[in-house]
Amino acid sequence: MSDKRVALITDITHFLGGPSARALMAEDVTIYGLDSAFANEATRTDFAKTLPGATLLTPRSPADVVAEILAKEGQLDILINNDAWPAVRGPIAEATDKDLHESFEALVFKSFAITRAAAPHMKSRKQGKILFLSSAAPLNGIPNYSIYAAARGATNSLALTLAKELAGDNIQVNALAFNFIESPDYFPASLMEDPRTRDKILGNIPMRRLGKPEEAAALVAFIASQKSDFITGQLIPVAGGWATSR
């Protein structure tokens, strides 16, 4: 093994996957990515253009994904659960079991499974970083988004629990709770083109602007770095003042 660091980013073409990968590669971190969208060759080609130097893995069982990285690199130092899923909107009386199950599968079960697969290797090396790129929605509450808030809240709680469970093995686990960050998945540029929509959104944000992906990725890179080795068990809101930790 060498001094290099190796990271796995889930849903790497969505949410903050690309910006986080670029920020980490600037720190000489080797990047592996997972994304179910890479089933077709066109998407693989786009990935190679937008994230040159990163390696796209074929989706498979979490244990096989981790095993492939270990076979190639001998180590996995950083796991970034960058799970993205549409925030289903509607009153609870209209919420469907299908939406509930799909949201929890995408935002809770998937990250739980890959974390469970990666943790034993990190424990054996007595070091590791696990980040959950989650949401601030459960911290402030958003009417008509009960499914999304419930799923993200479960992820946030998972991070805080694992932080205490794994701290003795020198593994730091943190959750970054985002909202109002520019991204094609949640706040695309097209959403802000209508003045009324823009004013309504910005009116909720004390800083009166959306966060930039590069700002979010810089925090991801710091929390994933060795400079943050004494930071664990934190749920850090990144929402322009809209939400604060309690």
Stockholm file with secondary structure:
# STOCKHOLM 1.0

chainA/1-246         MSDKRVALITDITHFLGGPSARALMAEDVTIYGLDSAFANEATRTDFAKTLPGATLLTPRSPADVVAEILAKEGQLDILINNDAWPAVRGPIAEATDKDLHESFEALVFKSFAITRAAAPHMKSRKQGKILFLSSAAPLNGIPNYSIYAAARGATNSLALTLAKELAGDNIQVNALAFNFIESPDYFPASLMEDPRTRDKILGNIPMRRLGKPEEAAALVAFIASQKSDFITGQLIPVAGGWATSR
#=GR chainA/1-246 SS CCSCEEEEETTTTSTTHHHHHHHHHTTTEEEEEECGGGGSHHHHHHHHHHSTTCEEECCCCHHHHHHHHHHHHSCCCEEEECCCCCCCCSCGGGCCHHHHHHHHIIIIIHHHHHHHHHHHHHHHHTCEEEEEEEESHHHHCCTTCHHHHHHHHHHHHHHHHHHHHHGGGTEEEEEEEECSBCBTTTBCGGGGSSHHHHHHHHTTCTTSSCBCHHHHHHHHHHHTSGGGTTCCSCEEEESTTSCCCC
#=GC SS_cons         CCSCEEEEETTTTSTTHHHHHHHHHTTTEEEEEECGGGGSHHHHHHHHHHSTTCEEECCCCHHHHHHHHHHHHSCCCEEEECCCCCCCCSCGGGCCHHHHHHHHIIIIIHHHHHHHHHHHHHHHHTCEEEEEEEESHHHHCCTTCHHHHHHHHHHHHHHHHHHHHHGGGTEEEEEEEECSBCBTTTBCGGGGSSHHHHHHHHTTCTTSSCBCHHHHHHHHHHHTSGGGTTCCSCEEEESTTSCCCC
//
